Every structure is written in C-alpha cells, then in structure tokens.
Amino acid sequence: MINQLIPSRAYRKKIILLSLFAFLIVLSVLSYFFYKTLLIVALPAVIGCLIYFMLDYWQGFNKNTISDTLFSRRTSVASGDGNPLVNYFSKARVDAADKGESSMDMLDDTQASIFFNQTSDAIIQLIHQTFAANSTFLYLYIEEENELVLQSFRTESSCYFASSRNSLANSGTSLFNKVITSRQNGLFISLSPDEKNLFYYSQPEDIHTLLIVPLLRRGTLLGVVGVDHKKPERYSDHHATLLEQYGHLLIQTIQNIDGVYVKNKLRRMFQSLKEYNEIVKTEDSEEAIFRYLKEALIHNIKWDVSLIWMRAGSDDEWVVADAEGATHLTTGTTMSLDQRPEWVALSNQKRAYRPDAESDGLKKTMLSVPFVDHGHCFGVLHLESQQTDAWDMYEVQFIENLCHSVSLSLARAQLDKHLFSEMSHDPLTGLDNLQAFNRKVGAEINRAKRFGVTFSILIFYIDYVRNIYENFGVAAGDFVIEKIAEILKSSKRQIDSAARISNDQFGLIVLESKRDEARDCAHRILRNIEVSEIDFNGESIPLTAVIGIATFGVDGEDQMQLMQSAEKAVQTARKMKEIRIGFVS
C-alpha cells in the first residue's frame, strides 16, 4: 500500500523514520509516568534506530562515492583533452532536449565553423587510415572564381603544398577539371609524368593512383574529396564506391552547417527588424528613421551604393535624402527619376530586383524597394553591389520588410504632424490656436527668466464681427477673418508669433520687445487694419479694432498675470476714441 501511494524509495524511507520518531516520542511521554516502560521498550528502540541510521548513512556514502567515481571516469574518457567541443555538444544536447531544440540550432556561426572543421578533419583522417593513402584531401569548390578552397588535408609526403586557394586554371589541376566538368567519380591509374605533377605537391611525386569523388547536392558541386597512392593498382571501383559513401557523410555535414548559417542569418534579420520597429515606433523625424534604417542594413547586408529618394513636392521631382557610395549624387540632389533604375519600382510600387544588371559596362546587382503605404509612395531605397546575384532570397525579403516598416513609420510620422497641426492651428486662418498660443507664451516666459530678456503680448479684438456675420452672412464673416489674418501676418516680424484666440480675438507675441517697441508694433497693425478696404460681393466692410499690451516683467511674471493684464489693457483701449491701444495703468 505504501509502495503504491509513495513510489519514491527516498520518500518511503523518510516517512518510516518520521513514524519511528513519533513512536519514540510517545514512549518517552509514557516513560515519564512508567519508568519500566522506558527500559523495556523505549531504550532498545532508540538503540535500534541509531544503528539503522548508521548503516543507512554508510551504505549511502559508499553508493555515492562509487557512482561519482564511475561518472568521473566516463566523463574523462568521453571528453578527452584532444576534443574540446565534446563537452559543449554533450551539454547542448541536454539543454536542447529540455527546450525542444536540436543542438545544431543552438550554434552560432563561429561554433558552426569550428564544428565543421573538426568534423571534416575527423572524416578525412578516417578516410586516410581506411585507404592507407599517401595523401587525402577535401577541397570546396567556388564556381564564381573557378577555384578550389582547401578544407582538410592529410599526407605522408614531405613535399606537400597545402595552399588555401587554388585556381583550376593552374597546372596540376587537369584531373580535377575532368571530375568537375563531368560530375562523375574519377579513378586515375598509372598517371603520366605530367599528371603526377599535382598542384598540392611542391614537386612531382611518384603517384600511381588517384581517386577523386565530387560532392554533389541537388546538382550543385560543393567540392571534391580524394586520395592518392604510390603503389600500383592500389584502388579500384569498389574503393570509389566506398569513398563516395564518405562523400555523402561530408555532404550531410555541409548541409547541416549551411542550415545553421541560414537559421542564424534569419534569426539576426528578424531581431534587427524587431529592434528597428521598436526604435522608430516613437520617432517622428525622417532623419532618425533613415539613420536607423542604414544601421539595420549595415549589420545584415553588404552593398556598394545606397540611395534614399524622397518626394521633392511633385510627382516628377525627387530629392536624395541619404547617399552613400554614389559618385555623382549627394544628399540634397533633386532630379527626375524617369531615366534611372529606381523608376521601375516607383511606377509599379513594388520592388525591382536585377541580379545581373549592366551599368557602365559592368555587371552588378540592383535592388529598388519603394516606401508605399495604402497606395501613397513616399520614396524609394536603392541598393547596388558590384557583384552579380549579391543577395539571396532571404536578404531581399529582409530589405523589403524593412522598407515596409519604413513606410509605416513615415505614414505615422506624417499623420502625427497633421494631427498636431490640426490641434495647434486655426483651420480657417492657419494661425496658431489658443492652446498653441499659451504654450508659446509659457516657453517665452521660461526663456526670458533664463536669459534675462523681455517680450510683450498683444491682444486684438475686431469690432462688430458678430454684426458682420449677421448682416452679411457666414461667408462674409469668414472672409473678413481671413483678411485680418493676412494683415496680421504681413504686419508682424518673422520671429513673432500670431494666433487666433477666439472668434473675434487675435494674439501676437512680440519677442525681445519692451513696452515702447510693442506699442510701435501695435500702431502699425492697427493702422493697416483700419486703412484696409474689404469688399465682399460689392459691399464695403469697414474694420476697426482695439489692442491691449502686456509686457513681461512690467505687467506680470507668469502667464496668468500677463493675460489678465492684456485683458485689462483692452478694456482701457475701448474707452479711447481715436488710437485705441491700451496699457495697464
């Protein structure tokens, strides 16, 4: 029953011992009243318990010691000093089993390269011993350069020449060319004197037999593996089949490592895209968005020329927002793109990828990806590489996804600017509204206190605006308000800020001005308003206004005091008959 309820042996032992202790405690209580009970029952039970503990401790100590010793021997045998990666991969397998991943998925590029080097070296060493070869080699094939790159080499010769890169156009490579061209196993027996002059020996060796097997994966030549020997008739077709089986093992290793590289590349690209989206989520400037875009590209893509084009105000004109590597284009250059390769992407509003484009007599790779959101094209990213087919499908897709994120960021930034403009400006006149006016007054108060300067605010009330709306209609009233805004814009300085505070009320911040300078500005604006002739549908509409002036440091030290002083000055101005410009007395 206990075994079914408590399957663990250690837990059963603990429960038995706790029960025994409880029994001894009960006996001890009884012995307080009955002395003979302690001598007859409790004392032998205590002695037996102590003996049991001693035996159990001794047995557990011996088991732990023996198991630890055996485990340490297994570890030392399995993880010898000659193979430092064994410990790493054995641990990775344990961790990967817990995480549901394979050990290959956990490798970075450096570890994958080390793993492939050690694996290929071990296989070549095994081939070298199995075939009792004079030399055993593994070369990877680079089709673009028509070269063999040395991966692993074993030899018994003293005149070997293990160069890292070897062009197939050099001497001593004719037999390799035959295998690479035919994509078939090559068993060469009784080599001629010219054929014995193999490129991986520094001088001719008396080689009799050479066996070369191509490493093919889905029709693509990855490299060649081979052995040679000095004894006649050393190798046969059976050996070629055996070496081909070793070649399949090397192909599988290369495929696994390639998979690791691709997964790592995709993981890095996904992380870069995620980081970019997080960074630009709160950015509202094109400069910052493009700066982070270039950083994401630099960490993942290699290119020679990069251009970012943005609209210059019309569909025909585009301006360079960022340029790198271009010889004739710099930031700020404006031109039409209908004769450039970017135009295909702009006109179709989708990427244009040319892996073998020709420009200036040279073959290169060109990629143009537009910044498009809901049919609106903001610009285009153009990349060039001096190599053909420079980017694979994963890199092209990464660039396209990155540009899609740029499109969303630009659209959001423009929407934010539009919403902020709507919230900060009067829709009829385009001047600042009351909220923007108050923000600017507060900012000027802080600047005045910090730098010891002063400024003034002017409050305008246009007379009879309500009567104009009632007598001439809404269109006439809006027309008058727009004309007053134009007069105010043309009468103020460039550095001053004008606002429409309410229906018939306007405000002006006159920077770095004392009371006399603010009064001169008010006289100029009032005169321009009164002499203006506003004609609406043949009706002449006269305009008059009152102006109140409040100066920082004289009429108030905070925003509320300044606004109240300006309102009092307006009331003072209303009492005047001619020049209705008021101050706080």
Wavefront OBJ file of the C-alpha trace (Angstrom):
o trace
v 0.000 0.000 0.000
v 2.802 2.431 0.894
v 4.642 1.493 -2.290
v 1.594 2.407 -4.393
v 0.944 5.715 -2.654
v 4.599 6.756 -2.405
v 6.593 5.339 -5.321
v 9.884 7.042 -4.444
v 12.190 4.958 -2.237
v 13.687 8.028 -0.593
v 10.278 9.380 0.396
v 9.232 5.997 1.823
v 12.359 5.959 3.958
v 11.633 9.457 5.292
v 8.043 8.563 6.204
v 9.170 5.390 8.024
v 11.757 7.340 10.002
v 9.248 10.078 10.910
v 6.802 7.405 12.107
v 9.529 5.840 14.215
v 10.373 9.210 15.770
v 6.708 9.812 16.593
v 6.549 6.388 18.220
v 9.639 7.154 20.326
v 8.173 10.473 21.448
v 5.004 8.719 22.631
v 7.107 6.179 24.519
v 9.132 8.947 26.095
v 5.951 10.605 27.402
v 4.697 7.300 28.769
v 8.075 6.598 30.372
v 7.698 9.757 32.416
v 4.894 8.049 34.242
v 6.025 4.434 33.851
v 9.781 4.046 34.362
v 9.909 0.343 33.439
v 8.368 1.023 30.026
v 11.446 3.115 29.064
v 13.829 0.325 29.991
v 11.866 -2.480 28.354
v 10.630 -0.814 25.107
v 11.937 2.681 24.514
v 15.661 2.130 25.141
v 16.047 -0.849 22.711
v 14.008 1.106 20.106
v 16.325 4.117 20.403
v 19.411 1.919 20.087
v 17.931 0.163 17.040
v 17.104 3.475 15.430
v 20.668 4.728 15.870
v 22.090 1.516 14.404
v 19.717 1.832 11.413
v 20.810 5.421 10.786
v 24.471 4.468 10.912
v 24.039 1.590 8.458
v 21.908 3.698 6.102
v 24.426 6.535 6.141
v 27.330 4.175 5.470
v 25.512 2.456 2.596
v 24.500 5.776 1.004
v 28.025 7.119 1.347
v 29.505 4.085 -0.412
v 26.924 4.252 -3.240
v 27.520 7.960 -3.823
v 31.266 7.516 -3.791
v 31.180 4.603 -6.231
v 28.735 6.323 -8.600
v 30.721 9.576 -8.519
v 33.902 7.680 -9.356
v 32.310 5.840 -12.265
v 30.764 9.033 -13.581
v 34.050 10.869 -13.437
v 35.735 8.045 -15.371
v 33.106 8.105 -18.075
v 33.410 11.871 -18.386
v 37.165 11.805 -18.595
v 37.090 9.139 -21.284
v 34.323 10.777 -23.307
v 35.663 14.309 -23.069
v 39.348 13.928 -23.594
v 41.630 16.907 -23.964
v 42.060 16.219 -27.670
v 38.452 17.207 -28.461
v 37.385 20.306 -26.541
v 33.992 20.531 -28.268
v 32.702 17.221 -26.883
v 31.791 18.752 -23.533
v 29.953 21.615 -25.250
v 27.895 19.430 -27.545
v 27.033 16.896 -24.846
v 25.738 19.753 -22.679
v 23.945 21.320 -25.655
v 22.124 18.079 -26.297
v 20.837 18.009 -22.720
v 19.730 21.644 -22.850
v 18.191 21.220 -26.286
v 16.157 18.252 -25.110
v 14.703 20.429 -22.364
v 13.952 23.285 -24.783
v 12.681 21.159 -27.639
v 15.534 22.274 -29.933
v 18.377 20.433 -31.611
v 21.991 21.117 -30.738
v 22.644 22.400 -34.267
v 20.016 25.131 -33.795
v 21.941 26.485 -30.803
v 25.240 27.046 -32.649
v 26.368 30.464 -33.720
v 28.394 30.980 -36.887
v 31.778 30.630 -35.177
v 30.815 27.442 -33.371
v 29.325 26.020 -36.578
v 32.574 26.751 -38.422
v 34.613 25.056 -35.692
v 32.236 22.110 -35.680
v 32.515 21.693 -39.463
v 36.297 21.990 -39.385
v 36.637 19.329 -36.724
v 34.055 17.038 -38.345
v 35.656 17.279 -41.792
v 39.114 16.748 -40.291
v 37.884 13.651 -38.471
v 36.296 12.216 -41.633
v 39.404 12.930 -43.723
v 41.563 11.304 -41.054
v 39.292 8.253 -41.124
v 39.465 8.083 -44.938
v 43.226 8.453 -44.798
v 43.543 5.488 -42.438
v 40.943 3.340 -44.220
v 42.508 3.756 -47.660
v 46.109 3.740 -46.375
v 46.600 6.742 -48.644
v 49.679 8.775 -49.339
v 47.532 11.950 -49.324
v 43.863 12.595 -48.547
v 42.179 15.915 -49.278
v 38.908 17.776 -49.147
v 38.504 20.880 -51.334
v 35.422 23.110 -51.518
v 34.538 24.442 -54.958
v 33.880 28.161 -55.644
v 32.150 28.339 -59.008
v 32.369 32.136 -59.469
v 36.166 32.155 -59.183
v 36.620 28.594 -60.540
v 38.776 27.815 -57.527
v 39.271 25.006 -55.048
v 39.478 26.117 -51.417
v 41.344 23.764 -49.089
v 39.222 22.458 -46.221
v 41.171 19.466 -44.877
v 44.413 17.694 -45.869
v 46.361 14.619 -44.681
v 49.580 13.378 -46.237
v 52.575 11.141 -45.690
v 54.657 13.151 -48.148
v 57.318 15.638 -47.157
v 56.842 17.840 -50.216
v 53.176 18.684 -49.910
v 51.986 22.184 -50.773
v 48.674 22.811 -48.953
v 47.720 26.182 -50.452
v 44.414 27.564 -49.177
v 43.092 28.670 -52.611
v 43.932 27.041 -55.923
v 42.718 28.161 -59.322
v 41.651 25.363 -61.665
v 43.437 27.220 -64.453
v 46.829 26.423 -62.880
v 48.992 23.460 -63.769
v 48.471 20.176 -61.976
v 44.659 20.514 -61.940
v 43.762 18.767 -65.211
v 42.455 15.619 -63.494
v 40.383 17.717 -61.115
v 38.936 19.609 -64.080
v 37.819 16.311 -65.641
v 35.915 15.329 -62.493
v 34.401 18.793 -62.020
v 33.312 19.030 -65.644
v 31.820 15.510 -65.810
v 30.441 15.487 -62.251
v 31.468 11.802 -62.153
v 33.863 9.828 -59.945
v 37.402 9.839 -61.301
v 39.718 6.840 -60.821
v 43.043 7.569 -62.470
v 45.615 4.739 -62.609
v 49.200 4.776 -63.878
v 49.478 8.547 -64.045
v 51.621 10.039 -66.755
v 54.644 12.199 -65.815
v 52.646 15.377 -66.459
v 49.681 14.146 -64.401
v 51.950 13.247 -61.477
v 52.786 16.919 -61.098
v 49.719 17.531 -58.885
v 49.117 21.063 -57.643
v 49.136 20.144 -53.958
v 52.735 18.898 -54.118
v 55.638 21.316 -54.263
v 57.491 18.918 -56.580
v 56.466 15.864 -58.655
v 55.637 12.820 -56.560
v 55.683 9.245 -57.865
v 51.900 8.893 -57.595
v 50.457 5.825 -59.297
v 46.753 6.012 -58.454
v 44.469 8.994 -57.853
v 40.813 8.698 -56.838
v 38.584 11.826 -56.848
v 34.882 11.909 -55.920
v 32.751 15.033 -56.476
v 30.464 16.218 -53.678
v 27.107 16.902 -55.315
v 23.969 18.226 -53.647
v 20.906 18.646 -55.864
v 23.103 19.031 -58.905
v 25.330 21.662 -57.306
v 29.026 20.865 -56.909
v 30.106 21.603 -53.353
v 33.663 20.290 -53.608
v 35.793 17.212 -54.151
v 37.268 14.577 -51.838
v 40.069 12.281 -52.920
v 43.002 10.024 -52.096
v 46.209 9.095 -53.904
v 48.782 6.339 -53.501
v 52.203 5.446 -54.825
v 51.671 1.691 -55.110
v 50.296 0.335 -58.404
v 46.729 -0.916 -58.609
v 46.030 0.275 -55.089
v 42.446 1.446 -55.680
v 39.511 0.065 -57.656
v 35.862 0.819 -58.360
v 34.995 -0.698 -55.003
v 37.142 1.945 -53.319
v 35.443 4.616 -55.394
v 32.050 3.468 -54.089
v 33.368 3.456 -50.525
v 34.828 6.950 -50.908
v 31.527 8.118 -52.377
v 29.805 6.960 -49.178
v 32.243 9.028 -47.134
v 31.442 11.890 -49.503
v 27.747 11.586 -48.661
v 28.667 11.965 -44.996
v 30.592 15.157 -45.825
v 27.670 16.450 -47.900
v 25.319 15.860 -44.973
v 27.690 17.756 -42.689
v 27.886 20.687 -45.124
v 24.103 20.706 -45.443
v 23.651 20.804 -41.673
v 26.150 23.649 -41.311
v 24.508 25.570 -44.160
v 21.205 25.152 -42.349
v 22.768 26.613 -39.205
v 24.109 29.602 -41.158
v 20.708 30.235 -42.763
v 18.889 29.945 -39.422
v 21.370 32.281 -37.761
v 21.012 34.766 -40.615
v 17.227 34.665 -40.389
v 17.389 34.983 -36.617
v 19.640 38.042 -36.877
v 17.447 39.612 -39.542
v 14.294 39.018 -37.529
v 15.936 40.515 -34.446
v 17.116 43.554 -36.435
v 13.650 44.058 -37.885
v 12.101 43.770 -34.438
v 14.599 46.231 -32.946
v 14.025 48.669 -35.807
v 10.264 48.577 -35.298
v 10.725 49.201 -31.572
v 13.123 52.103 -32.133
v 11.168 54.006 -34.793
v 7.828 53.434 -33.103
v 8.153 56.803 -31.374
v 10.309 58.627 -33.953
v 8.685 61.414 -35.956
v 11.638 62.692 -37.992
v 12.713 61.324 -41.359
v 16.383 61.757 -40.428
v 16.096 59.398 -37.453
v 14.014 56.856 -39.396
v 16.586 56.729 -42.212
v 19.533 56.662 -39.798
v 18.183 53.567 -38.042
v 17.367 52.053 -41.455
v 21.004 52.381 -42.531
v 22.183 50.845 -39.264
v 19.899 47.827 -39.736
v 21.157 47.367 -43.301
v 24.812 47.693 -42.322
v 24.512 44.900 -39.745
v 22.860 42.462 -42.167
v 23.569 43.363 -45.822
v 26.685 44.185 -47.844
v 26.378 46.763 -50.603
v 28.478 49.320 -52.503
v 25.931 52.076 -53.238
v 22.855 53.084 -51.244
v 20.424 55.896 -52.098
v 17.234 57.040 -50.389
v 14.960 59.186 -52.555
v 12.011 61.224 -51.225
v 9.404 63.363 -52.951
v 10.514 66.945 -53.591
v 6.968 68.304 -53.739
v 5.748 66.923 -57.068
v 5.478 63.545 -58.742
v 8.278 64.376 -61.183
v 10.903 65.684 -58.753
v 12.717 63.565 -56.193
v 15.406 64.588 -53.699
v 18.235 62.469 -52.276
v 17.617 62.144 -48.533
v 20.693 59.957 -47.974
v 23.537 58.859 -50.264
v 26.496 56.566 -49.713
v 28.917 55.227 -52.299
v 27.384 57.185 -55.199
v 29.877 59.181 -57.277
v 27.540 61.704 -58.949
v 24.779 62.055 -56.348
v 24.893 63.723 -52.933
v 22.352 64.464 -50.241
v 20.014 67.231 -51.404
v 20.305 66.472 -55.125
v 16.935 66.965 -56.844
v 16.081 65.382 -60.181
v 13.553 63.342 -62.121
v 13.915 59.565 -61.872
v 12.195 58.516 -65.091
v 15.580 57.627 -66.629
v 17.004 55.856 -63.607
v 16.545 52.211 -62.496
v 14.544 53.334 -59.436
v 11.693 54.426 -61.707
v 10.518 50.845 -62.299
v 9.941 50.348 -58.566
v 8.281 53.762 -58.206
v 5.931 53.338 -61.159
v 4.895 49.779 -60.202
v 5.013 50.484 -56.429
v 6.801 47.199 -55.779
v 10.387 46.030 -55.558
v 12.585 45.793 -58.648
v 15.424 43.267 -58.279
v 18.002 42.852 -61.040
v 20.701 40.313 -60.050
v 22.673 40.760 -63.303
v 22.109 44.385 -64.299
v 24.601 46.137 -66.545
v 25.749 49.694 -65.885
v 28.762 51.489 -67.341
v 29.817 48.252 -68.993
v 29.929 46.372 -65.666
v 27.705 43.622 -64.306
v 26.191 44.401 -60.935
v 23.190 43.748 -58.688
v 20.492 46.416 -58.287
v 17.563 46.449 -55.871
v 14.966 49.208 -55.568
v 12.217 49.000 -52.933
v 9.611 51.804 -52.664
v 8.205 53.189 -49.437
v 4.490 52.646 -50.069
v 1.547 52.796 -47.692
v -2.059 52.472 -48.897
v -1.141 53.463 -52.437
v 0.849 56.547 -51.403
v 4.555 56.417 -52.310
v 6.844 58.399 -50.004
v 10.154 57.455 -51.632
v 12.401 54.560 -52.589
v 15.514 52.771 -51.318
v 18.055 51.843 -53.998
v 20.980 49.476 -53.349
v 23.760 48.382 -55.684
v 26.503 45.768 -55.397
v 29.453 45.282 -57.734
v 28.836 41.515 -57.619
v 26.151 39.722 -59.583
v 23.398 37.949 -57.648
v 24.738 39.589 -54.490
v 21.733 38.934 -52.225
v 19.779 35.749 -51.676
v 16.016 35.484 -51.300
v 16.185 35.880 -47.518
v 18.184 39.125 -47.758
v 15.903 40.573 -50.439
v 12.863 39.722 -48.326
v 14.527 41.290 -45.278
v 15.176 44.533 -47.180
v 11.584 44.577 -48.418
v 10.208 44.023 -44.899
v 12.489 46.737 -43.566
v 11.242 49.181 -46.215
v 7.657 48.247 -45.355
v 8.415 49.220 -41.744
v 9.895 52.484 -43.025
v 6.673 53.133 -44.961
v 4.585 52.622 -41.839
v 6.908 54.867 -39.818
v 6.780 57.645 -42.428
v 2.996 57.389 -42.666
v 2.648 57.536 -38.896
v 5.068 60.487 -38.661
v 3.113 62.427 -41.292
v -0.174 61.608 -39.581
v 1.229 62.793 -36.249
v 2.377 66.040 -37.841
v -1.019 66.518 -39.450
v -2.878 65.826 -36.201
v -0.547 68.102 -34.255
v -1.056 70.818 -36.864
v -4.821 70.394 -36.640
v -4.640 70.597 -32.857
v -2.297 73.614 -32.871
v -3.668 75.741 -35.706
v -6.885 77.529 -36.504
v -8.428 75.737 -39.528
v -9.780 78.984 -41.085
v -6.715 81.227 -40.901
v -3.827 78.797 -40.423
v -2.636 80.799 -37.397
v -1.879 79.232 -34.023
v -4.920 78.483 -31.888
v -5.360 79.325 -28.202
v -3.579 76.174 -26.961
v -0.524 76.787 -29.153
v -0.504 80.473 -28.176
v -0.491 79.577 -24.465
v 2.316 77.048 -24.973
v 4.460 79.629 -26.738
v 3.784 82.260 -24.084
v 4.853 79.784 -21.393
v 8.012 78.903 -23.346
v 8.888 82.591 -23.769
v 8.431 83.197 -20.036
v 10.926 80.422 -19.289
v 13.379 81.800 -21.857
v 13.001 85.330 -20.517
v 13.709 84.211 -16.951
v 16.715 82.147 -18.031
v 18.415 84.703 -20.312
v 17.190 87.951 -18.749
v 15.252 89.177 -21.791
v 11.748 90.536 -22.087
v 8.817 90.285 -24.510
v 5.278 91.582 -24.943
v 1.928 90.113 -25.874
v -0.716 91.975 -27.882
v -4.413 91.069 -27.716
v -6.618 92.258 -30.670
v -10.395 92.478 -30.635
v -12.035 93.101 -34.012
v -15.120 95.279 -33.697
v -18.538 94.233 -34.925
v -17.543 90.712 -36.101
v -20.890 89.374 -34.877
v -22.713 92.049 -36.834
v -20.805 91.171 -39.967
v -21.849 87.515 -39.649
v -25.458 88.502 -39.011
v -25.746 91.178 -41.718
v -23.585 89.760 -44.487
v -23.610 86.005 -43.776
v -21.133 83.343 -42.705
v -19.131 83.514 -45.927
v -18.597 87.260 -45.472
v -17.626 86.816 -41.827
v -15.085 84.097 -42.684
v -13.751 86.272 -45.490
v -13.176 89.164 -43.061
v -11.421 86.892 -40.545
v -9.107 85.579 -43.281
v -8.271 89.131 -44.389
v -7.445 90.172 -40.830
v -5.156 87.150 -40.507
v -3.366 88.167 -43.724
v -2.922 91.723 -42.411
v -1.556 90.400 -39.150
v 0.902 88.082 -40.927
v 2.180 90.847 -43.200
v 2.492 93.394 -40.362
v 4.443 91.273 -37.852
v 8.107 90.366 -37.845
v 9.296 86.943 -38.964
v 10.266 85.920 -35.421
v 6.925 86.956 -33.861
v 4.034 84.504 -33.433
v 0.415 85.315 -34.303
v -2.658 83.377 -33.181
v -6.428 83.404 -33.440
v -7.548 83.068 -29.849
v -11.346 83.165 -30.344
v -13.861 84.123 -32.995
v -13.060 87.878 -32.980
v -9.881 87.835 -30.882
v -6.264 87.601 -32.101
v -2.977 87.491 -30.239
v 0.620 88.349 -31.060
v 3.866 87.527 -29.207
v 6.431 90.243 -29.892
v 9.805 88.771 -28.947
v 12.563 90.722 -27.210
v 10.472 93.894 -27.061
v 9.799 96.392 -24.314
v 6.583 98.423 -23.945
v 7.571 101.165 -26.415
v 8.570 98.680 -29.124
v 5.361 96.717 -28.582
v 3.355 99.968 -28.874
v 5.004 100.789 -32.220
v 4.114 97.312 -33.477
v 0.507 97.741 -32.306
v 0.251 101.160 -34.062
v 1.455 99.601 -37.329
v -1.009 96.715 -37.173
v -3.954 98.919 -36.138
v -3.249 101.352 -38.960
v -3.072 98.528 -41.528
v -6.402 97.164 -40.292
v -8.212 100.488 -40.402
v -6.948 101.552 -43.859
v -7.677 98.206 -45.451
v -10.575 98.067 -47.876
v -12.503 94.831 -47.715
v -15.038 94.375 -50.470
v -17.385 91.402 -50.429
v -19.841 90.976 -53.285
v -19.831 94.713 -53.927
v -20.336 95.598 -50.274
v -17.572 97.548 -48.483
v -16.968 96.303 -44.980
v -15.111 98.714 -42.635
v -12.843 97.311 -39.920
v -11.746 98.669 -36.572
v -10.008 97.040 -33.634
v -8.804 97.570 -30.063
v -5.420 96.371 -28.808
v -4.189 95.648 -25.287
v -0.488 95.321 -24.489
v 1.193 93.476 -21.593
v 4.976 93.289 -21.156
v 6.806 90.603 -19.199
v 8.480 91.929 -16.073
v 6.294 95.073 -16.045
v 2.743 93.789 -16.206
v 3.299 90.266 -14.879
v 5.774 87.481 -14.137
v 3.665 84.490 -15.137
v 1.259 83.578 -17.900
v -1.941 84.239 -15.969
v -0.800 87.699 -14.874
v 0.213 88.643 -18.431
v -3.107 87.538 -19.944
v -5.101 89.332 -17.244
v -3.029 92.491 -17.760
v -3.595 92.319 -21.517
v -7.382 91.968 -20.990
v -7.383 94.973 -18.658
v -5.403 96.922 -21.255
v -8.092 96.048 -23.837
v -10.771 97.437 -21.541
v -8.712 100.608 -21.227
v -8.363 100.823 -25.026
v -12.123 100.516 -25.526
v -12.594 103.802 -23.659
v -10.342 105.667 -26.084
v -11.843 107.442 -29.073
v -9.012 107.629 -31.609
v -5.923 105.453 -31.154
v -7.388 102.584 -29.177
v -4.237 100.962 -27.806
v -4.279 100.349 -24.065
v -1.861 99.573 -21.242
v -2.321 98.635 -17.628
v -2.175 101.877 -15.647
l 1 2 3 4 5 6 7 8 9 10 11 12 13 14 15 16 17 18 19 20 21 22 23 24 25 26 27 28 29 30 31 32 33 34 35 36 37 38 39 40 41 42 43 44 45 46 47 48 49 50 51 52 53 54 55 56 57 58 59 60 61 62 63 64 65 66 67 68 69 70 71 72 73 74 75 76 77 78 79 80 81 82 83 84 85 86 87 88 89 90 91 92 93 94 95 96 97 98 99 100 101 102 103 104 105 106 107 108 109 110 111 112 113 114 115 116 117 118 119 120 121 122 123 124 125 126 127 128 129 130 131 132 133 134 135 136 137 138 139 140 141 142 143 144 145 146 147 148 149 150 151 152 153 154 155 156 157 158 159 160 161 162 163 164 165 166 167 168 169 170 171 172 173 174 175 176 177 178 179 180 181 182 183 184 185 186 187 188 189 190 191 192 193 194 195 196 197 198 199 200 201 202 203 204 205 206 207 208 209 210 211 212 213 214 215 216 217 218 219 220 221 222 223 224 225 226 227 228 229 230 231 232 233 234 235 236 237 238 239 240 241 242 243 244 245 246 247 248 249 250 251 252 253 254 255 256 257 258 259 260 261 262 263 264 265 266 267 268 269 270 271 272 273 274 275 276 277 278 279 280 281 282 283 284 285 286 287 288 289 290 291 292 293 294 295 296 297 298 299 300 301 302 303 304 305 306 307 308 309 310 311 312 313 314 315 316 317 318 319 320 321 322 323 324 325 326 327 328 329 330 331 332 333 334 335 336 337 338 339 340 341 342 343 344 345 346 347 348 349 350 351 352 353 354 355 356 357 358 359 360 361 362 363 364 365 366 367 368 369 370 371 372 373 374 375 376 377 378 379 380 381 382 383 384 385 386 387 388 389 390 391 392 393 394 395 396 397 398 399 400 401 402 403 404 405 406 407 408 409 410 411 412 413 414 415 416 417 418 419 420 421 422 423 424 425 426 427 428 429 430 431 432 433 434 435 436 437 438 439 440 441 442 443 444 445 446 447 448 449 450 451 452 453 454 455 456 457 458 459 460 461 462 463 464 465 466 467 468 469 470 471 472 473 474 475 476 477 478 479 480 481 482 483 484 485 486 487 488 489 490 491 492 493 494 495 496 497 498 499 500 501 502 503 504 505 506 507 508 509 510 511 512 513 514 515 516 517 518 519 520 521 522 523 524 525 526 527 528 529 530 531 532 533 534 535 536 537 538 539 540 541 542 543 544 545 546 547 548 549 550 551 552 553 554 555 556 557 558 559 560 561 562 563 564 565 566 567 568 569 570 571 572 573 574 575 576 577 578 579 580 581 582 583 584 585
